[in-house]
């Protein structure tokens, strides 16, 4: 099952089951880390937090085919070039504040692409992505991190 970031009621209901001290099934991020990370990637997709391209066109094309244009889930061991080996310091005072920020970023994503339907923003490993490509990637990305805490 892949989440749909446009189905906010479903996303928000799942987030209600995320507990501050929950331990991940895989990975090293805490619940608050994943929420802040998902919000960060929404900012990347809207150009609020521009990123550089860390790859080559050939690798980007291959990754898009594997991760966007297939039904494959994101692998558990996938690494982001913008993250180090350890989770970054937390930004918000608590999980609930981070969730409220995530909700705002999801709304900003909708508004940004409604106002800029042809916009493309840089994904660090896949290059410039369109609204539909970002939507597919976010759906899989949310599913990946929600599965860390048995929310899917």
N, CA, C and O of each residue as an XYZ file, in Angstrom:
608
protein
N       0.829     -1.187      0.000
C       0.000      0.000      0.000
C       0.876      1.253      0.000
O       1.830      1.361      0.769
N       0.535      2.187     -0.868
C       1.238      3.459     -0.930
C       0.284      4.567     -0.495
O      -0.854      4.644     -0.958
N       0.762      5.413      0.393
C      -0.043      6.540      0.863
C      -0.256      7.550     -0.251
O       0.499      7.593     -1.222
N      -1.287      8.356     -0.100
C      -1.599      9.446     -1.022
C      -1.534     10.737     -0.217
O      -2.383     10.977      0.641
N      -0.535     11.565     -0.489
C      -0.373     12.781      0.305
C      -1.523     13.763      0.107
O      -1.664     14.707      0.883
N      -2.334     13.559     -0.907
C      -3.487     14.430     -1.106
C      -4.686     13.970     -0.275
O      -5.675     14.697     -0.169
N      -4.613     12.786      0.307
C      -5.646     12.300      1.208
C      -5.238     12.691      2.626
O      -4.737     11.875      3.401
N      -5.467     13.955      2.937
C      -4.995     14.510      4.213
C      -5.642     13.843      5.414
O      -4.982     13.634      6.432
N      -6.910     13.508      5.315
C      -7.574     12.869      6.459
C      -6.841     11.579      6.833
O      -6.613     11.315      8.014
N      -6.474     10.782      5.839
C      -5.746      9.538      6.094
C      -4.373      9.830      6.698
O      -3.993      9.212      7.692
N      -3.635     10.753      6.113
C      -2.299     11.093      6.621
C      -2.402     11.578      8.068
O      -1.659     11.117      8.934
N      -3.317     12.501      8.325
C      -3.451     13.075      9.671
C      -3.880     12.019     10.682
O      -3.399     12.022     11.815
N      -4.777     11.119     10.292
C      -5.188     10.052     11.207
C      -4.030      9.123     11.549
O      -3.893      8.681     12.689
N      -3.210      8.838     10.567
C      -2.045      7.992     10.836
C      -1.061      8.704     11.764
O      -0.482      8.084     12.656
N      -0.877     10.000     11.551
C       0.042     10.759     12.404
C      -0.420     10.805     13.860
O       0.402     10.937     14.766
N      -1.717     10.698     14.087
C      -2.237     10.679     15.466
C      -1.714      9.477     16.238
O      -1.649      9.506     17.467
N      -1.338      8.412     15.515
C      -0.830      7.197     16.160
C       0.681      7.201     16.345
O       1.247      6.239     16.865
N       1.332      8.272     15.926
C       2.788      8.366     16.068
C       3.115      8.914     17.451
O       2.690     10.012     17.810
N       3.866      8.147     18.218
C       4.211      8.542     19.577
C       5.655      9.032     19.633
O       6.534      8.476     18.976
N       5.886     10.064     20.414
C       7.190     10.721     20.540
C       8.330      9.733     20.773
O       9.403      9.885     20.189
N       8.116      8.735     21.606
C       9.199      7.821     21.994
C       9.157      6.475     21.271
O       9.832      5.532     21.684
N       8.379      6.379     20.208
C       8.301      5.118     19.469
C       9.664      4.776     18.869
O      10.420      5.660     18.465
N       9.958      3.497     18.820
C      11.214      3.007     18.242
C      10.950      2.558     16.803
O       9.949      1.894     16.536
N      11.839      2.915     15.881
C      11.620      2.527     14.484
C      11.856      1.042     14.242
O      12.678      0.409     14.904
N      11.116      0.502     13.277
C      11.304     -0.874     12.845
C      12.634     -0.995     12.103
O      13.302     -2.026     12.178
N      13.009      0.052     11.394
C      14.298      0.118     10.695
C      14.744      1.576     10.681
O      13.938      2.484     10.882
N      16.013      1.787     10.446
C      16.545      3.138     10.387
C      16.815      3.720     11.758
O      16.551      3.089     12.782
N      17.352      4.948     11.764
C      17.761      5.557     13.023
C      17.006      6.833     13.372
O      17.294      7.469     14.385
N      16.035      7.212     12.532
C      15.303      8.445     12.804
C      14.222      8.221     13.858
O      13.566      7.180     13.889
N      14.055      9.217     14.712
C      12.974      9.207     15.691
C      11.683      9.644     14.998
O      11.730     10.122     13.865
N      10.537      9.492     15.654
C       9.296      9.984     15.059
C       9.376     11.462     14.662
O       8.948     11.836     13.570
N       9.916     12.287     15.534
C      10.006     13.706     15.200
C      10.964     13.941     14.044
O      10.722     14.816     13.213
N      12.047     13.174     13.976
C      12.971     13.303     12.844
C      12.268     13.023     11.516
O      12.462     13.757     10.547
N      11.453     11.965     11.464
C      10.817     11.655     10.176
C       9.833     12.738      9.780
O       9.725     13.083      8.604
N       9.117     13.275     10.751
C       8.150     14.337     10.449
C       8.888     15.573      9.941
O       8.473     16.177      8.952
N       9.966     15.952     10.601
C      10.741     17.115     10.159
C      11.397     16.848      8.808
O      11.496     17.755      7.982
N      11.842     15.634      8.577
C      12.461     15.260      7.303
C      11.446     15.311      6.157
O      11.762     15.804      5.075
N      10.244     14.812      6.386
C       9.206     14.875      5.358
C       8.864     16.327      5.030
O       8.669     16.670      3.864
N       8.790     17.177      6.051
C       8.517     18.607      5.827
C       9.653     19.245      5.033
O       9.412     20.056      4.138
N      10.882     18.881      5.359
C      12.051     19.396      4.634
C      11.962     19.040      3.152
O      12.210     19.886      2.293
N      11.610     17.790      2.853
C      11.530     17.377      1.451
C      10.373     18.062      0.726
O      10.464     18.310     -0.477
N       9.297     18.367      1.431
C       8.234     19.167      0.822
C       8.765     20.557      0.474
O       8.430     21.109     -0.574
N       9.591     21.119      1.353
C      10.209     22.427      1.071
C      11.129     22.344     -0.134
O      11.185     23.278     -0.934
N      11.841     21.256     -0.272
C      12.700     21.064     -1.440
C      11.841     21.039     -2.705
O      12.191     21.650     -3.715
N      10.721     20.330     -2.638
C       9.874     20.170     -3.825
C       9.186     21.459     -4.253
O       8.767     21.581     -5.404
N       9.064     22.415     -3.353
C       8.438     23.697     -3.696
C       9.461     24.796     -3.933
O       9.095     25.945     -4.183
N      10.730     24.455     -3.856
C      11.767     25.455     -4.079
C      12.048     26.338     -2.877
O      12.869     27.249     -2.974
N      11.396     26.100     -1.748
C      11.672     26.872     -0.528
C      13.064     26.581      0.000
O      13.718     27.440      0.593
N      13.498     25.361     -0.227
C      14.807     24.928      0.257
C      15.549     24.294     -0.922
O      15.669     23.072     -1.008
N      16.046     25.145     -1.831
C      16.682     24.617     -3.044
C      17.896     23.747     -2.723
O      18.650     24.005     -1.786
N      18.048     22.719     -3.529
C      19.164     21.788     -3.363
C      19.978     21.722     -4.645
O      19.497     22.063     -5.725
N      21.204     21.282     -4.504
C      22.027     21.091     -5.693
C      21.848     19.653     -6.182
O      21.338     18.798     -5.459
N      22.266     19.409     -7.392
C      22.183     18.095     -8.023
C      23.454     17.326     -7.682
O      24.552     17.781     -8.002
N      23.323     16.171     -7.038
C      24.458     15.377     -6.572
C      24.774     14.198     -7.480
O      25.593     13.355     -7.114
N      24.165     14.115     -8.628
C      24.234     12.911     -9.433
C      24.668     13.226    -10.859
O      25.208     14.297    -11.133
N      24.427     12.287    -11.755
C      24.631     12.502    -13.186
C      23.281     12.311    -13.868
O      22.367     11.731    -13.283
N      23.154     12.784    -15.073
C      21.896     12.629    -15.804
C      21.537     11.157    -15.993
O      20.368     10.786    -15.883
N      22.531     10.320    -16.276
C      22.258      8.891    -16.468
C      21.741      8.235    -15.187
O      20.775      7.472    -15.218
N      22.385      8.536    -14.075
C      21.949      7.974    -12.793
C      20.566      8.510    -12.442
O      19.712      7.758    -11.970
N      20.339      9.794    -12.666
C      19.035     10.400    -12.377
C      17.932      9.718    -13.175
O      16.870      9.418    -12.630
N      18.170      9.473    -14.450
C      17.180      8.807    -15.303
C      16.881      7.409    -14.782
O      15.721      7.003    -14.718
N      17.916      6.676    -14.411
C      17.741      5.325    -13.867
C      16.948      5.364    -12.565
O      16.032      4.566    -12.369
N      17.299      6.291    -11.678
C      16.587      6.404    -10.402
C      15.122      6.769    -10.604
O      14.245      6.222     -9.936
N      14.858      7.685    -11.516
C      13.463      8.046    -11.801
C      12.682      6.815    -12.263
O      11.555      6.588    -11.823
N      13.284      6.025    -13.150
C      12.611      4.820    -13.631
C      12.339      3.850    -12.481
O      11.264      3.255    -12.406
N      13.309      3.693    -11.593
C      13.178      2.745    -10.492
C      12.240      3.238     -9.396
O      11.465      2.457     -8.844
N      12.308      4.529     -9.080
C      11.616      5.031     -7.897
C      10.340      5.810     -8.185
O       9.473      5.900     -7.316
N      10.202      6.369     -9.372
C       9.005      7.145     -9.689
C       8.122      6.405    -10.691
O       6.905      6.328    -10.519
N       8.739      5.867    -11.730
C       7.954      5.258    -12.814
C       7.818      3.750    -12.681
O       7.700      3.045    -13.683
N       7.834      3.259    -11.464
C       7.582      1.843    -11.196
C       6.743      1.760     -9.931
O       6.540      2.758     -9.241
N       6.268      0.581     -9.639
C       5.499      0.377     -8.418
C       6.390      0.047     -7.227
O       5.890     -0.194     -6.128
N       7.691      0.033     -7.432
C       8.625     -0.335     -6.374
C       8.574      0.657     -5.216
O       8.467      1.868     -5.408
N       8.652      0.108     -4.022
C       8.735      0.937     -2.815
C      10.174      1.428     -2.650
O      11.106      0.859     -3.218
N      10.335      2.481     -1.874
C      11.687      2.940     -1.558
C      12.355      1.882     -0.684
O      11.745      1.404      0.272
N      13.590      1.511     -0.991
C      14.270      0.503     -0.175
C      14.571      1.031      1.234
O      14.778      2.229      1.431
N      14.589      0.123      2.198
C      14.845      0.514      3.589
C      16.183      1.217      3.762
O      16.305      2.105      4.605
N      17.179      0.840      2.991
C      18.524      1.384      3.187
C      18.842      2.574      2.281
O      20.009      2.931      2.120
N      17.821      3.190      1.690
C      18.069      4.315      0.788
C      18.666      5.475      1.576
O      18.240      5.762      2.694
N      19.646      6.132      0.988
C      20.334      7.240      1.651
C      20.135      8.519      0.858
O      20.159      8.519     -0.373
N      19.940      9.599      1.583
C      19.829     10.915      0.967
C      21.190     11.594      0.998
O      21.866     11.566      2.026
N      21.607     12.204     -0.112
C      22.899     12.892     -0.105
C      22.896     14.166      0.746
O      23.957     14.721      1.031
N      21.719     14.627      1.150
C      21.669     15.843      1.971
C      21.663     15.516      3.458
O      21.736     16.421      4.289
N      21.575     14.230      3.806
C      21.629     13.817      5.204
C      22.936     13.104      5.485
O      23.484     12.423      4.618
N      23.422     13.260      6.678
C      24.616     12.534      7.091
C      24.247     11.147      7.581
O      23.136     10.669      7.350
N      25.184     10.506      8.259
C      24.934      9.169      8.783
C      24.030      9.190     10.014
O      23.354      8.206     10.315
N      24.024     10.308     10.715
C      23.178     10.450     11.898
C      22.057     11.437     11.610
O      22.229     12.352     10.804
N      20.919     11.263     12.255
C      19.838     12.232     12.059
C      20.290     13.636     12.476
O      21.070     13.781     13.417
N      19.809     14.654     11.787
C      20.193     16.025     12.125
C      19.558     16.461     13.441
O      18.638     15.805     13.930
N      20.037     17.558     14.017
C      19.392     18.069     15.230
C      17.927     18.406     14.940
O      17.581     18.838     13.840
N      17.087     18.202     15.935
C      15.672     18.524     15.787
C      15.478     20.031     15.721
O      16.226     20.790     16.339
N      14.480     20.456     14.978
C      14.193     21.874     14.782
C      13.117     22.356     15.751
O      13.230     23.443     16.319
N      12.077     21.550     15.940
C      10.918     21.972     16.714
C      10.970     21.445     18.135
O      11.675     20.480     18.430
N      10.209     22.096     19.018
C      10.263     21.766     20.451
C       9.689     20.393     20.769
O      10.076     19.765     21.755
N       8.753     19.922     19.921
C       8.157     18.617     20.184
C       7.525     18.067     18.905
O       7.447     18.746     17.881
N       7.081     16.824     19.001
C       6.513     16.136     17.849
C       5.263     16.838     17.334
O       5.092     16.976     16.123
N       4.395     17.280     18.224
C       3.147     17.910     17.786
C       3.411     19.183     16.994
O       2.732     19.448     16.001
N       4.382     19.967     17.420
C       4.738     21.187     16.687
C       5.298     20.829     15.315
O       5.008     21.497     14.322
N       6.103     19.770     15.270
C       6.652     19.308     13.989
C       5.532     18.831     13.060
O       5.585     19.075     11.855
N       4.525     18.158     13.607
C       3.395     17.693     12.795
C       2.607     18.879     12.248
O       2.192     18.857     11.089
N       2.398     19.898     13.050
C       1.694     21.094     12.571
C       2.475     21.748     11.434
O       1.883     22.211     10.459
N       3.795     21.788     11.558
C       4.626     22.322     10.481
C       4.497     21.467      9.222
O       4.402     22.003      8.118
N       4.492     20.150      9.379
C       4.335     19.254      8.235
C       3.004     19.525      7.530
O       2.950     19.570      6.301
N       1.953     19.702      8.290
C       0.644     20.011      7.696
C       0.713     21.309      6.887
O       0.167     21.395      5.787
N       1.385     22.304      7.439
C       1.542     23.580      6.716
C       2.327     23.384      5.425
O       1.975     23.955      4.393
N       3.377     22.588      5.475
C       4.191     22.352      4.278
C       3.399     21.574      3.225
O       3.578     21.798      2.028
N       2.535     20.671      3.659
C       1.695     19.941      2.707
C       0.730     20.904      2.016
O       0.506     20.810      0.809
N       0.168     21.818      2.779
C      -0.721     22.826      2.187
C       0.047     23.750      1.250
O      -0.460     24.134      0.196
N       1.271     24.107      1.636
C       2.102     24.953      0.773
C       2.447     24.237     -0.531
O       2.509     24.869     -1.586
N       2.670     22.931     -0.467
C       2.936     22.131     -1.664
C       1.762     22.253     -2.637
O       1.948     22.505     -3.827
N       0.559     22.071     -2.112
C      -0.637     22.189     -2.955
C      -0.730     23.577     -3.575
O      -0.939     23.716     -4.781
N      -0.575     24.599     -2.745
C      -0.708     25.979     -3.216
C       0.361     26.354     -4.220
O       0.089     27.045     -5.202
N       1.576     25.898     -3.972
C       2.684     26.215     -4.870
C       2.419     25.674     -6.274
O       2.564     26.394     -7.262
N       2.032     24.404     -6.353
C       1.842     23.804     -7.675
C       0.522     24.222     -8.317
O       0.371     24.126     -9.535
N      -0.426     24.680     -7.521
C      -1.638     25.252     -8.113
C      -1.286     26.566     -8.804
O      -1.788     26.858     -9.889
N      -0.419     27.355     -8.167
C      -0.003     28.639     -8.739
C       1.076     28.476     -9.811
O       1.228     29.336    -10.679
N       1.828     27.368     -9.749
C       2.959     27.131    -10.664
C       2.884     25.711    -11.223
O       3.768     24.903    -10.939
N       1.868     25.385    -12.001
C       1.653     23.987    -12.422
C       2.782     23.404    -13.268
O       2.941     22.185    -13.317
N       3.554     24.236    -13.924
C       4.634     23.729    -14.770
C       6.003     23.800    -14.105
O       7.021     23.517    -14.737
N       6.028     24.176    -12.837
C       7.307     24.316    -12.130
C       8.005     22.967    -11.990
O       7.370     21.917    -11.886
N       9.313     23.034    -11.992
C      10.145     21.864    -11.716
C      11.203     22.302    -10.710
O      11.827     23.352    -10.861
N      11.391     21.480     -9.683
C      12.393     21.784     -8.667
C      13.326     20.607     -8.496
O      12.972     19.457     -8.754
N      14.534     20.929     -8.052
C      15.629     19.973     -7.991
C      15.479     18.956     -6.859
O      15.386     19.317     -5.685
N      15.460     17.704     -7.233
C      15.596     16.607     -6.283
C      17.068     16.223     -6.347
O      17.577     15.994     -7.444
N      17.775     16.142     -5.224
C      19.228     16.002     -5.245
C      19.801     14.835     -6.051
O      20.911     14.941     -6.572
N      19.071     13.731     -6.165
C      19.600     12.579     -6.894
C      18.906     12.331     -8.222
O      19.432     11.613     -9.073
N      17.709     12.927     -8.410
C      16.943     12.661     -9.626
C      16.804     13.872    -10.533
O      16.191     13.777    -11.596
N      17.353     14.989    -10.140
C      17.277     16.182    -10.980
C      15.945     16.901    -10.846
O      15.242     16.759     -9.845
N      15.613     17.667    -11.858
C      14.385     18.457    -11.836
C      13.170     17.549    -11.944
O      13.094     16.703    -12.835
N      12.207     17.733    -11.021
C      10.997     16.935    -11.016
C       9.775     17.839    -11.162
O       9.746     18.957    -10.648
N       8.782     17.336    -11.862
C       7.506     18.027    -12.050
C       6.599     17.769    -10.840
O       6.930     16.981     -9.955
N       5.467     18.441    -10.826
C       4.473     18.228     -9.773
C       4.101     16.757     -9.655
O       4.098     16.210     -8.552
N       3.788     16.110    -10.770
C       3.370     14.710    -10.710
C       4.500     13.816    -10.221
O       4.265     12.886     -9.449
N       5.718     14.089    -10.659
C       6.857     13.295    -10.192
C       7.084     13.499     -8.694
O       7.326     12.541     -7.959
N       7.004     14.753     -8.249
C       7.146     15.021     -6.815
C       6.033     14.337     -6.029
O       6.287     13.778     -4.962
N       4.807     14.374     -6.538
C       3.693     13.737     -5.842
C       3.956     12.252     -5.670
O       3.792     11.717     -4.574
N       4.359     11.586     -6.732
C       4.668     10.158     -6.658
C       5.787      9.902     -5.661
O       5.705      8.985     -4.843
N       6.832     10.716     -5.734
C       7.956     10.534     -4.808
C       7.522     10.780     -3.369
O       7.881     10.006     -2.482
N       6.757     11.839     -3.118
C       6.277     12.092     -1.755
C       5.392     10.953     -1.258
O       5.499     10.544     -0.102
N       4.524     10.443     -2.117
C       3.678      9.315     -1.710
C       4.533      8.149     -1.231
O       4.264      7.561     -0.184
N       5.551      7.822     -1.994
C       6.431      6.711     -1.622
C       7.285      7.063     -0.410
O       7.553      6.207      0.433
N       7.713      8.317     -0.320
C       8.559      8.758      0.785
C       7.781      8.739      2.101
O       8.292      8.272      3.119
N       6.551      9.243      2.079
C       5.712      9.181      3.276
C       5.464      7.727      3.670
O       5.551      7.381      4.848
N       5.159      6.881      2.698
C       4.918      5.465      2.974
C       6.148      4.830      3.609
O       6.036      4.094      4.590
N       7.316      5.112      3.054
C       8.583      4.582      3.563
C       8.764      4.949      5.037
O       9.021      4.078      5.869
N       8.632      6.225      5.354
C       8.877      6.651      6.738
C       7.731      6.271      7.677
O       7.975      5.975      8.847
N       6.510      6.273      7.201
C       5.411      5.830      8.051
C       5.567      4.348      8.384
O       5.202      3.912      9.476
N       6.112      3.570      7.436
C       6.305      2.136      7.697
C       7.367      1.902      8.778
O       7.365      0.861      9.435
N       8.268      2.862      8.960
C       9.262      2.729     10.036
C       8.592      2.619     11.405
O       9.146      2.037     12.338
N       7.392      3.188     11.509
C       6.706      3.202     12.790
C       5.347      2.498     12.726
O       4.433      2.796     13.495
N       5.245      1.558     11.785
C       4.034      0.732     11.641
C       2.770      1.575     11.495
O       1.718      1.215     12.024
N       2.868      2.689     10.783
C       1.716      3.537     10.536
C       1.042      3.189      9.200
O       0.003      3.754      8.858
N       1.635      2.268      8.463
C       1.083      1.815      7.186
C       0.861      0.323      7.278
O       0.398     -0.293      6.318
